[in-house]
Amino acid sequence: MILTKDKSFYKSLILLAIPMVLQNLITFSVGLADNIMIGTLGDSAVSGVYMGNQVQTVLQVLSTGIEGGLLLLAAQYWGKRDTDAVRRIVSIGLRFCLVLGLVFSVVCAVVPSFVIDIFTNEVAVIEKGSEYLSILAYSFFFFCLTQALIVSMRSVEVARIGLWVSLCSLVINIGLNYLLIFGKLGFPALEVKGAAIATLVSRFCEALLMVIYVAFVDKKLKIRFSHLLKIDKLLLRDYIKYGIPILMGQLVWGANLIANSIILGHFTESVITATSLANTVSSLMYVSLNGLSGAVGIIISKTVGSGDISRIKEYSHTTEILFLLLGILTGIGFALIRAPYIGLYNISEEAARYSSQFITVLCFTGIGTCYECGCLFGLVKSGGDVSFVFKNDTIFVFLVVIPSAIITAYMGLSPWIVYLCLKSDQILKCIVAFFKIRRFDWMKNLTRKTE
């Protein structure tokens, strides 16, 4: 059987994936709105905001690692309909996320120039990036709170609230961007600082809306502040045991992103600008995939938790085919939007040329990204084999991606070749994913027996 005939799989996938993908796209669009509106101010402003948003990306990678452990365990217990255990797991994950957000907010608010200097040595980029990050830093705590609560609701198959909250945030962000970046309707033209203020306000509003929903509207989990004060040692032990490989995997991915920024950040300003444009497109694909693979993951985790293992083989083959087709369509889509997308930015001819080359690379590597993401994240990790993806990513990032990029950059080869090296693992991991799926040794029930 190539595609499963189980209609409930497709129904659940659609009901979960659509709001999750849209919510991820809207969350991503908050940063995209900053990039596009700032794009009219020139290369330095675009590059500075991009570097500031790299810190946001690193934070998102780490928070996703914490939330991954939450979602995996909570969804499996939800499959057993053990709501009390789900609530205790959510409380554990929420505490970790709040601490992470607080640390990032404090560090980036106190020493923004030092943080930006890690990514680039371009003086103009550091100046603009520091202006942006010094204000954006205060949004990190609210961002972590919002995402943890959204993931908590997803674990019990409530995905729509994240969509509506993020939509409100996007509207607020775009409106304030228009007023504060360009100085409309009597507001001062704050340019880069205006974009940061708009993002901060929108993040605060989405956090407030999410807290109100969880406290007064939600009827499934009924999380209260008192739950944060209680610690279940057994579930905490499980959370750490299964969550650490997920978090470590995200740390590896975060290190990869930082290495990307550092390696390409030491090229010219035109290359940095092109990296910003290309990675915005790449991130657009990634956040969509994250929503789709996340939806598959919830279904798989729930099914493993319920003990219905036989259906997972059907679901896995269907997932492979769907994500491979999605990858092909993504590559074609990148080729079609390349020229009009670059045309949105007021950048130099050299930066536009590099941008076109980088996006051409994505047309091919994007196919592999879709396939391996659906298989390794949607199936293997969500099925309970939490350490495999971490080990696999570690090998490719530190033994293939970063060394090859450093060598090609040191040899003075064209920036697009360096960029290709940084994306090479997206193709190579497809081979691993193909054979791993067929072993079916990744289906593991991680829940404890309850009375």
N, C-alpha and C positions, 0 to 999 in steps of 0.2 A: 504494500500500500504506500503510494507516494504522498498523497495528501489525505489527512484525516477526514473522515466523513462525520465526525462529531460536531454538530452544529453549535453546541454550547461553547466549544473552543473559539470559534469565529465570533460568536456573540460576545463572549467575555473579552476577547481581544479588542474588538471594536469599541465596546463600552469603556474599557480602560485606556486603550491607546489614544483615542481621539482627544479626550481632555488632557491626558498627560503630555502628548506631543505638543498640543496647542499651548499648554501652560509653560512647557520648557521653551518653546519658541518665543512666547511673550516675555518670559524672564530674560531670555537672551536679547530680545529686541530693546530692552531698556538700555543695555550697553551699546547696541547697534545704533540706536537713536542718537546717543552721544557722538559716536564715530562719524555718522553721516553729517550731522549738523556742524560738528567741529571741522569736518572735511573742507568746508568753505574757507577756513582760516589758514590753510597752508600745511606744508610737510611737518614742520616742528610741532604744531598743535596736534595733528593726527598721530604722530609718533609718540608724543608725550602722553596723550590720553590712552593710547594702546598700551604703553608700558604700565600706566596706572591700573588699567584693567587686567594686566597680567597678574597683578597681586590678587585681584578679585578672582581670577581663574584658579590660582593656586589654592585660595581659600575654598573655592567651590569643590575642587578636587578632594581636599582633605575632609570637608564636611560630608561630601558624598561617600567617603570611606566609612565615616561614623554612621551615617544614615543607612549604608548598605547592610551593616550588621543588624541594625534595627529592623529594616524591611525583611531581611531573610528570616530571622527568627520569628518576628511578629506574624508574618504571612503563614509560616508553617503552623504556628499555634492557632491562627485563625482558621486554618484548614481543619483543626480538631475542635473548633468552636470554644476554645479556652480563652475567653475574653479577659479574665483576670490576669492571666500570664501575659497576654498582649499588652495590657495596661502597664504592667510592671516593666516590661521590656522597653516600652515607649518612654517611660520615666527615666530609665537608665540612659538611653540614647539622647534624650533631650538635655540632660545635665552635661554630657560630654560636648554637645554642640554649642551650648551656651558658653562654656569655658573657652572653646576654640575661638568663637566670635569675639569674645572679650579680649583675648590675647592679641589677635590680629588688629583690633581697633586701637588698642593702647600703643602697640609698637609702631604702626603706620602713622598714627597721629603725632607721636613724639618725634620720630626720626624719618620723615617721608623721603628726604633727599638720599639718605643712606640706603633705603630700600630700593629706590629707583636706580641708584648707582650700581647695584648688583647686576642689573640687566643691560646697561649700556654706559659708554663713556662719552657720548655726544652731549656737550654742555647744554645746548638749546633744548634737547629732548629731556634732560634731567630737570631743567628749570620748569618746563611746562608740566612734566609728569609729577613733580613735587607739589605744584599748585593744585593739581587735580586730586592727588592721593591724600593730601593733608586734610581735605574735607570729606572725600569718599570714605576715609577710614572709619568715620563714625557710623557708617551704614552697615558695617560688617557684622556687628552684634545682632542687629535686626534681621539681616539676611539669614543668618544661621538659625535664629528662632523660627522664622517663617518656613524655611525649608524642612526643618525637623518636624514641625507640625503637619506640613503637607504630606511628607512621607509617612507619618503616623496614620493619617487618614487613608492614604493609599493602601496601607497594609491590611485594612479592613474593607477594601474595595470601594472606597469613597474617593473618587478622583476629580469630580467636577469642581469642588470648592477651590482647589488650587488654580484652576483655569480662571474662575471669576475674580479671585483675589489678584492674580497676576495681570489680568486685563485692566483692572482699576489702576494698578501700579503703572502700567504702560501709558495709559491716558494722562495720568498726573505727570509722569516724567516728560512726555513729549510736549505737553502744554507748558510746563515750567522751563524746559529747554528753550522753547521759542521765545519766552519772555526774558529769560536771564542770560542766554548766550548772546542774543542779538540786541537786547535792550528795547523791547517792544512795550507799548501801553504804559510808558512812564517808568519802567524798570531800568536799572543801570545795565549796560552791556558788559557783563562779567566774563564773557568768553569761556575759557576752560573752567574757571571757578564756578561759573553759572551752571555748566553741565554737571559738575560734582554736587552742587547744592540740589539740583533737580533730582538726581539719583538718590541722594540722602533722604529727601522728603518722601519720595515714592516708596523707598524701602521701609521707612517708618510706618507709612500708611498701610502697606500690605501686612506688616507684622501685627499692627493693631487689629485689622480686620480678621486675621487668622486666629488671634487670641480670643476675640469676641465669638467667633464661630465655634471654636473648640469648647469654650466655657459655657455658652448659652444655647447653642443650636444642636450640636452633635448628640445623637442618641445611642451611638454604638459603643464608643469607648468611655465617654463621660469622665475625661481626665480632669482632675482638680489639682490645685497647687499643693495640697497636702500629699499627693502621690509622689511629688518630687523629693519629699523629705524622708520617704521610706526606701530602704535598700534591701532587696532580695539577694542574699549572698550567692545562692545557687545559680539564679538567672544572670547575676552579674558575672559570675565565673564563666557561664556559657557565652555570654555576650563578648567577653574578652577573648575567650578561646576561639570563637568563630569570627569575631569581628576584627581581631588583629590582622589576620591574613588579608582581609578585605581592605583595611586601612593601610597596611603595608603596600598592597598593590596600588592603592591611590597615591601613596608617597612616591612610589617608583614612577608613576605617571606624572606626578607633580615635578619630580626631578627631571623627567624628560622634557616637560614644558619649560622649566627654567633653563635647561641646557639649550633648548631651541632658541629661547630669547637671547641668551648670552652669546651663542655662536653667531646668530644672524645679527644681533645687536652690535657686533663689532665690525660690521660692514658699513657702507656709507648710509647716509640718511635716506637715500632713495630706496635702498634695499630694506631698511627698517619699515618705511612706509608701505612698500610692496608686501612685506610680511604681514603687516597689519591688515591690509585688504584681503590677502589670501587666507589668512587664519580666521578672519571673520566669516568667510564662506565655509571654511572647514568646520568652524564651531557651529555654524548653522546646521550643517549635516549631523554633527555629533550630538547636538541637543535633541534633534529629531529622533536619531537612533536611540538615544538614551531613553526617550519616552516609549518607543516601540519595544526595545529589548526589556525595559522595565515592566511593561505590560505583560510580555511573555513570561518574565521572571516571576511576577506575582502569581500567574496561573500555574507555573511549574512548582513554585514553593508550596502553594496551597494544595496542589495535587499530591506532592510528596508527603506533606503533613497529614493528609487524609488517608494515606496508605494505598492509593490507587495507582500503583507503579506501572501497570500494563499500558495505560493510556499515554504515558510519557514518550514511549517509542514512536507512537503515531505523531504526537505533538512535535517531537524533535525533527523528524524528516520534513514535516510541513514548514517548520520554522526555517530550516536551511534553504528551502526553495524560495520562500517568500522574501527572505533577506538578500538572496543572490539576485533576484529580479529587481529588488529595490536598489541594489548597488548599480546595476546596469542603467536604470533610469536616472539615478543620481549623476553618473558620469556624463550622460547625454545632457542632462539639465545644466551642469556646470559649463559645458561647452557652449550652450545656447545663451547663457546669461553673462558670460565673461566680458564681452565688450560693453554692453549697456551698463553693467554694474560698475566697471572701472570708470565709465563716463560720468558717474554720479559725483566723483571726487575732483576737486581742483588741485591736481598734483602735477609734478613735472613729467615731461615725456619719458625720462629715464625710469622714474618710479612706475609709470603706467606700463612700460615695456616689461619690467621685472614682474609686475603684478600679473600680466598676461601669461608669462612663463610659469609662474608658481601655480596659477589656477589650472593650467594645462596639466601639470603634474597631478593635481587633485582629481582631474577627470579620470585618471587611471587608478590611482591608489584608493579612490573613494569606493570603488567596487569591492576591493578587499576589506575596507573598513566596515562596510555594511554586513558582509558575510561573517567576518570573525566576531563582530560585536554581537550579532544575533546568536551565534553559537556559543561563544565563550562566556558572555555576560548573561544573555537571556536564558541559556540552558545550563551550562556547566556550573557556574557560580551559584545560580539560583537553585540548582538541583541539590546543592549541599557540599560540593567539592570546592570549598572556599580557598584552599591553598594552591590549587593548580594554576589558576589564572595569575596569581601573584608570582609564582616561580617562572611561569612562561614569560610574563612581561619583563621580569628582572633580567632574564637571559638575553632577550632581544634588545632591550634598552641599553644595557651596559656593555654587551659584547658585540652588538651589531650597529645599532642606530647612532649612538653618540660617538664611538670610535671612528666610524666611516665618515661622519659629518666633520669631525675635527680634522681628519686626514685630508679630505677634499678641500676644506677651507684653508688649511696650511699650505696645500699645494697651489693655491691661487686659482682653482677651477671656478667656473661660472657659478654664480649664486644659485641658479636653478638646479644644478647638480647637487649642491650641498642640501638644498631643500628636499630633493628627491631622496637623499640618504636619510634625512630626518623622518621621512614617511615610509621608508622601505619595509618596516616591520608590518605595516598594514596588509601587505601582500604575502609576506613570508608566514605570518601567523595563520593564514587560511589553510595551509597544509597541515599544521598542527591541529587546528579545529576540526578539519575533515575526519581525521583518524580518531581523535579523542571522542567525538560524538558517537562513533560506531562501537566503542568499547562499552558504553553504558555503565561504567564504573563510577560515574559522578552522581548517581541518584542516592542521596543519603538523608535519612530522616534525623533531624537534629533536636527534635523535641524530647522533653522528659515525659515519663509516664505520670499521669495525674490521677488523684483519687477519684 
